[in-house]
Amino acid sequence: MGKRIATVITDLFEDVEYTDPAKAFKDAGHEVVTIEKEKGKEVTGKNKEAAVTIDKGIDEVNPSDFDALFIPGGFSPDQLRADERFVKFAKHFMDEKKPVLSICHGPQLLITARALEGRKATGYTSILVDMEYAGAKVVDEEVVVCNNQLVTSRNPNDIPAFNRESLNVLK
């Protein structure tokens, strides 16, 4: 039985950090639902390689309706964390111990949600200090799985490991 994966994304996401994991999740039978401020909007990756039509607006969704949260990197998470609706949405998954799959700059949303304290995690080089200040136990590894719930990776080179461990957590 496939899982429903809420995917919070907006313009300037890191193209392959959305497209590769989303394909892996769909190929494994999971449903990937993209969420932004408004349904039907098209968002574009920072490398202009990927465009995504948004399935749902944040006001139309309830985090309880999803099994997992996917946060692609790029500049998207930093923009989303300025909106309290996305912060609360992400916090729900951490509080409820549902799978959270976060790559590169994705943990920025979790920092703002104050949801990293005591968690072992990694992220893009430039946000590691921020993650430490947020209370995370930061390590420099291609993929980190904390409590069989939180999956984090550093950058696009880590995508194969990120996909593998994300799919394991989704089982």
ABEGO torsion letter per residue (X at the ends): XBBBBBBBBBBGBBAAAAAAAAAAAAAAGBBBBBBBABBGBBBBBAAGABBBBBABBAAABBAAABABBBBBBEAAAAAAAABAAAAAAAAAAAAAGBBBBBBEAAAAAAAAAGAABGBBBBBBAAAAAAAAAAGBBBBBBABBBBGGABBBBABAAAAAAAAAAAAAAAX
